[in-house]
């Protein structure tokens, strides 16, 4: 992996560690609460970090591209896991339990 110059940490930090750290410290939930959608939040993140991202791209190579591809696959997998969990939670809300042992009273 190519190294990047980082303003806050080690000057030879790999770009994917920098990105992970910056994304984890980014206050995206504040943006969501103000009504922004995920795409707008992502664009704001890119805009705010454009200088550091430009430095990453200066030395981006095939190994870095492969790493990015793996991150994309992992992120897509995580999204699918969250969607499956979301559907299961919704299904649990819809399930009604019936007590078949209770006899129906006749009038």
Protein Blocks (a to p, Z undefined) as FASTA:
>chain_A
ZZdddfklcfkbcfklmmmmmmmmpcfklmmmnopafklmmmmmmmmmmmmmmmmmmmgc
fklmmmmmmmmmmmmmmmmmmmmmmmmmmmmmmpccddfkbccddZZ
